[in-house]
Amino acid sequence: EHIERELLLVKVDVDQNTQADIDKKIDDFSCKIVDVSEDTYTIELAGQSKKINDFLDALDASKVLEVSRTGVTGVCQKR
């Protein structure tokens, strides 16, 4: 038995037409906005790889500017 997690940082283009949709996805996946500029969000998500993949799939690929993933890390559960 073990616990594993991965960290995602993704920068997305945001405008008035897409902000509400992106905000909803951030809420749905329990993400955190770690930086905001005039036209971009940098979003953090930690979880299992499937959750990370599902979030990336939910985003409009044309709005994704940059993606950084840590890869999986894990720890054994105490017996």
Buried (B, 14 or more C-beta within 10 A) or exposed (E): EEEEBBBBBBBBBBEEEBEEBBBEBBEEBEBEEEEEEEEBBBBBBBBEBEBBEBBBEEBEEEBEEEEEBEEEEEEEEEE
